[in-house]
């Protein structure tokens, strides 16, 4: 009953009352001018906790605690200030070296070595915002004045960083630019981190973030509209782990209903103190109840490769400007962000990839996707075909002399088309068929039929991987609008895709994202990545590359 009403266990509440009693005479037993006993510290702290936990008005406590509205509001303000003074240094600090090592171990066990939490922002409505300020505190998607809380939370919902008070019209990037999140790192006072992913060593920890955050080395974001199974798996796990901060916001609002309701205080500073006090209480409850949970110890588990080290320099009042700029450049390094993301995608795929079984039927599932290292020394294909609903050519390329004339090629295409039409294969799922001594893996997408043909000695898993990579890369380049009309309008992109997948019959690449990147920007000076280009720029880049290949 006590924990349900006070949101904490009794020993923790008594600890808070004792600390506030030592901090201010306002939380001591006193008598008034008529020698009558005043309100006790328990009454005052109870009034403040009940207002925070239930979001009740000040005069609602009069009948229970015999306390007027003005006194209750005064106790609430003093309670928040006392918590900040007495417990802020302990419960609003960044993690220590030992705590950081624990966070790194948890992150590595979830498939994200070097991850120390997730970051996001939450809005708190300000009901009594001054009329003159409403414009700067109101954002279109909310429609009411708000103030923003930026927080970093770990898997146990502990909030390691909280920055509150930015006007609600800002977005997450504006808040980040004002936030002190990386101040200790820039000064060299934060613990250092070293970890390995996919055989590469990194020296900067990172947070999981959503799509609005910049592409810095300290943020890892999801993959929007993932096409390949590898990217889909990474996006699923990243978005699941990033929900730690969302769950922390939910737990914070569930414990302290005053945050869920519109803030009715007039002063911005007072609202900030209330939010800070709620974060401190939230962390105190997390720490207090953490000892009740006993995690099992697995001695057979492999040790992690992530290490937390002491700060780089001795803490002092002055920081060398060159060191400051070097650390700032390290934090904002985009190439590191891109490389780290690719390594994490491969790392997660390897951790979750089952070993292919011999003779397994090809399909579009993750079980059929294999890397080039698993394919053997020289995997090869006979041809790649893209036909329409009538079996007519859209894009074809042959790598064998077994069809010497144009008529023999057209006859083969017609025969394959008729054969696969009778199998009843499902749309957008790869299937395999034996035909005239060849293995043909095929897939139907909208009004296009994709085929990859190999010799009878080829592994069908290899051919299925080639088909999946090629079709997914076409989907990326055509912005998921895979139909005959769009394909004919962008035929040069499709042929470039084929050239990136197979050269002379030898399989070069099966990763759809890598293929799309090469098609969109390979060989052009100053060309950015595919993700940075607009549709028009990507098409222009691909066409220029295609024309150069024809001239050469």
N, C-alpha and C positions, 0 to 999 in steps of 0.2 A: 504493500500500500504506500509506504513512504517513497519508494523508488518511482512508483507510477506518478505520484503527485509532485515530487521534487526533481524528477529526472536523474537522480543520482542516489547512491547509497548513503546511509546515515553517517558513517565515519567521514566521508568526503565533505558532507555538508557541515559537520562539526569542525572540520579542519578549516573551512572557509570562514566560518563565524569567528573562530579563534584568531585567524590572521587579520581579519578586519577589526577586531577588538583591539589588537595591538597597533593597528595603523591609525585609527582616528577615534577621538573621544565621542564622536557621534554614534559609535557602535558599542558604547559602554552603558552600564546601569547608572543613571543619574536621577536627581530630584529637581523639580522645578521651583519657582519662587515661593510657592505655598507649601513646600516640603512634601509634595506628593511624588511618588515614584513615577518616572517616565516609562516610555516604551523600552522593552528589553532588546538586546541585540538579536535574540532569536525571532522576535516579532518583526523587526526591521528587515532582517535577511529573508524571512519567510515571505514578507510582502513583496520584496524585490524578485525573489525566485518565482512566486506565483504569477506576477505580472509578465515575466519573461516566458514562462512555460505555457501560460494559457492566453497571453495577449489580452488580458482583461483591462478594463478601465480602472483608474486609480480609486474612484469612489466605490467600486464594487467590493473592496476589501474592508469597508467600514464596519459592516455588521459582524464579520468574523474576527478580525484582528483589532477592532476598536481603534482604527487609524483613519484620520481624515485624508482627503484626496491630495491636498498640498503636501502633507507629510509623506504620503506614499510615493509621490513623484520625487520628492527630495531624497528619500531612501534609495529609490531606483538609481538616481544619478550618482549618489555616493557609492552605492554598491558596485556600479560599473567602474568608476574611477579607482576604487580600492582593489578590485580584481586586476586591473591593468597594472597598478603600481606593485602589488604584492606577487602576482603570478605571471605577468606579461613577459618578463625576461625568460622565464622557464618554459612557458607553453606557447610562445610566439617566435621561438628561435628556429633557425634552420637545423637540420640533423647534424649530430656529431659524427666523428669518423666511424665509431662502432655502429651507430644507428644507420649511417649511410651504407656500411657494409651489409647490414641486414636487408636494406631496401634493394641493394644490387643483387643479392642472392635470390630474393623473391622475384625480381624482374627477370633474371636469367632463367628461373624455373618456369616462367610463363612464356618463354621464347623471346624475350627482349633484353639481352645483356646490355648493361649500362643504363637501363631505365630506372629513374628514381621517383617517378610519380606521374600524374597527369594534371594538366592545367586547363582551366576554363574560367568563365565569368558568370556571375549571377546578378540579376537586378532586384532591387528592393524599392517598391513604390513609396513615394513621399507624398502623402496626402495633403499636408499643410505647407507645400512648397510655395514660397512667395510668388505672386503673380508675375513680377518682373523677371524672375528666374526660370519660369516654366519653359521658355523656348529652349534654353540650353540643357535642361534636364529631361526633355521629352524627345523620344525617338519614335519614328513612324510605326515600327512594328509593335511597339508597346502602347503608344497613344496616351500615356500618362507620365508625369514626372517620376523619374527613378534615379537611384544611385547604384553604382556598380561595385561588386565585390569580386576581385580577382583572387583565386585560390589555387594552391597546389596540394593535392591529396594523394595519399598512398593507399595500398590495398586494404589496410585496416581502417580506412576513413579518417585517419589522423591528418589534420590540416597543418602542413609545414610552412606555408606562406600565405598570408592574407593581407590584401591591400584594398582598402575601401574608401569611397568618397568621391570617385570620379563621376562627373555629370553623366546622366543616362543617355545623352545624345551621342556619346562616343561609342565606337566599336571596340572589339577586343585588341586590335592593333594599337589604337590610341591609348588604351589603358596600359598595354605593355610598355609603350614608350615612356610613360610616366612612372611605371612601377619600379621599386627598388629590388626586383627579383635577382638581378645579376650584379648588384653593387659589390657584395662580398667577393664574388668571383673576379670582378675587375680589379679589386684591390689586392687580390692574392691571398685573402683571408679564408676562403672556402676550402674544404678538403678536396684534394685532387682525386681523379678517378681514372683507372686504366682498365680496359676490357678488350676482348678479342671477339670478332664476329667474322665468320667465313674466312679465317686465316689472316685477317687484318687487325691491327691494333689501333684503338682509338683512345684519346686522352681527355675527352669531354663527355660528361654524362648528359642525358637528354630527358625531356618530358614528352609524353604522348599528348597530342593536341589535335584539334579539329582543323578543318580546311582553311579557316581565315588566317591562321597564324603564318608568319613568314617562313621561308625555306632556310632556316638557320640550322647550324650543326647541333643546336641544343633542343630542336623540336623534331619529332617524327610524326608525320601525318598519314592518314589513310590514303588509299588509292581510289579516286572517284571513278565510278563506272568500270570496275575491273573486268577484264575480258578473259584472261587465262585462268586456269584453276589455281595456279600458284598465287596470282594476285588476289583472287577471291579469298583464298585461305588467309593471306596476310591481312586483308581488309577486315575480315571477320574477327580475327584475334585482336587486331589493333583497336577496332571500335569497341570490342568487349572490354579490353583492359582500360581503355580511356574512360569508360563509364565509372571508374573509381571516384573521380571528382564529382560526377553527377550524383552518385549515391551519397557522397559526403554532403552535398548541398541538400539532398532530400532528408538525410538524417538530422542535419542542422535545423531545418525548418520543422521537422517533426518533433524534435525536442523542445524547441523554443518557438512557439506559435506566434510570438510577437513579430518575427521576421516574415512569416507567411502573410500576415495582414499588413495593410498600408501603415506606414509610420506616421504617427499623429503628433510627434514633437515638432517644434518650430525651428530649433537651431540645428544646423548641419553638424556642428561639433558634437552635440548631444547624441544624435543618431549614430555618428561614427563610434562613439564610446559604447553605445548599446550593442552594435554589431561586433565590436572587438571583444566585449565581455562575453557575448554568446560563443564566439570562436574559442576563447580561453576555456569556458566551461565545457564546451564540446570536447576539447583536447584533454581536459582533466578527467572527464568521464571515460574517454577512451583509454587513457593511461591507468585509471583506477580499475577498470573492468578487464584490462588485458591480462592481469595475473590470474583471472578466473578461467582462462582458456589455455589448455596445455597442448601444444603442437607436437605430433609424434616425431621422433628422431629416427631417420633412416640412415644407418651407417653404411649401407650399400650404395647410396647415391653418390654419383661422381661429384667431386668438388668443382665449384664454379671457377671461371676465369676472370671474374670482375673483382677489382681491388679498389678499396678506398684508402687513400694515403693522406698524411698530414698536409697542411697548407704549404703552398710553394715558397712563401717568404715569411719572415718574422713580422707579426702584426706591428705596425707603427703608424705615426701620424701622417707620413708622407709616402707617396707612391710615385715611382719613376714614370714619367709620361710615356716613354717608349714601351715599358712593360704594360702600361694601361692600354695602349693602342694595340699591342700584340694580342692581349687577351680579348679585346673587343673584336678584333679581326677573326680570332679563333671561334668566338661565339657565333658570329654572323656568317661564317664560311659556308657558302651554298654548295660548292663541289663536295665538301664533306657530307653535307646533308643528303645529296643525291646518292653518293657512294654508300653511305650507311644504310639508306633505305633499301638499296638493291641487295646489300649483304644480308639485311634482316629478312627480306623476302626469301632469299635462298636458304637462310638458316632455319626459318620456320618451316619451309617446305621439306627440308631434309629431316627435321625432327618429326614431322607428321606423315611422311611418305612411307607407305608400306612397301615391302619388297615385292616386285612383280612375280607372279607365279607363272611357271612355264605353261604355254598353251592357253594362256588367259585370252578371252575374246576381247577384241578391241572395242572400245567405247569412248564416250566423251567424258568419263568420270576421271577423278584424280588417279585412280589405279592404273590407267592406261598411259599417263603422261610420264615419260622417262627422259632423262637428260642425255645430252650427246655423249657424255662419258660412259653411259650405260649401253649405248647403241652398238658398240664394237668399233673396229678400226675404220672401215670405209662403208658406212651405210649408203645405199644408192636407190634411186627410183628410176622408172622407165619414162614416165610422163606425168604431167599435172594438167588436169582438164577443168575448165569451168564452162558448163553448158546451161542453156535455158530450159524452160519447161517443155519445149518441143525437141530437145536434143541437139539444138543448133549451137554452134560455137559462140562463146563470149570471149574466152581467153584460153589458149592451149599452148603447151610447150613440150616437145619431145626430146629425150636424151638418148635414144637408142635407134640403131639402123634397122631394127626389126620391122619398121613400117617405112619402106623406102620412098613410096609415092604418096602424093596428096590423097589419092582415092583410097589407098589402104588405110590411111589415118582416119579419113571420114568414115570408112566402114567399121573400123574399130570403135570409134566414138558412138556410132549408132548402135552397135551391138552391146556395148557397155550400158548405154542409156536404157535400152529395152530390157536388159537383164536385171538391172537394179530397180526398174519400175515395178517388177513383179514381186520384189521381196517384202514390200509393205513396211519399209523402214520408217521410224518416227522422225519428224522434223527436228533439225538441229542436234541430232544424235548420230555419232559416227557408227558405221557398220562395215562389215567386211564380206567379200564374196570371192570365190575362186572362179576364174573365167579364162578358158583357153590356155592354161598353164601359167596364168598371172594371178597375183593377189591384188585385188582392187579394194581400197578403202574409200568410202564415199560418205557424203553428208549433204543434206538438203537444207537450205536456208532461203526462206521466202520463195522466189521464183528462180533461184539459181541452184545448180547441182555441182558440188565440188568433188573431184576424183583425184586420187593419188594411186598410181600403179607401180607395182614392184614385181620382181621375179619371184618364182615360187620358192626360192631359197631364202628370201628376205623375211625378217621377223615382222609380223603384223603390228606389233606394238610400236616399232619404229615408224612404219607407214602411218599409223594412227596419230603419232606425235607430230609428224610432218604436216598432216592434214589439219590437225587442231591448231598448230602454230600459224599456218598460212591463212586459214579462214578467220581466226581471231584477229590477226594483223590487218586483214582486209576490213573487218568490222571496225577496228579502231580508226583506220584512215578514212573510212566512209561514214564515220560518226554513227555507227550502228544502223545505218540505212542501207542494208545489203539487199539490193534488188537489181534487176537487169538494167533499168534505165540509169540508175546511179553508177552502176559498174561500167556501162558503155561511156558515160560522160567522164569517167576517171580511169579509163583503161590503162593509161600509162602507170598509174599507181599500182594496179594489179600486177602488171608485168614486172615492175620493180620489186614488188613483194616476192614474186616467183624467183627472181634472180638472187634475192637475199637469202631465200630458203634453200635453194638448190643451184649449184653451178656445175654444169657438165654431168649431171646425174648424181653428184656427190652432195649429201646433206650437209649444209653449213650451219644452219641455225633453226631452232624450233621455238624460241621464246618470242611470243607475239609482240611484247613491248619493245624488245631489242630490234626486231624486224621493222616495226613502225618507226622507231627512232632513226634507224639507218636510212629508211626510205625518205623520211621527211627532211633530214638535215645532213646526210653524209656527203662529205666532199665540198661543202659550200662554206667559204670563209665568213665568219661572223654570224653564221646561222645558229640560233639557239636550239634548245631541245624541242621535241615535238609538243610537249605540254605547254611550252611558252608561245607557240605560234598560233595564229588564228587560222581558220579554215582556208581562207584565201592564200595566206602566206604558206601554209603547208602544201597546198596544191601547186602553187607557183614554184616552190622549192623542188618538189618531186618532178614536175614537168621539165625544169631546167636540168635536173640530174639525168632524166631519161633522154633528153635531146643530146646531151654530151656523150652518153653511152652509145647512141646511134652513130654519132660522128666519129667516135673512136673505133 
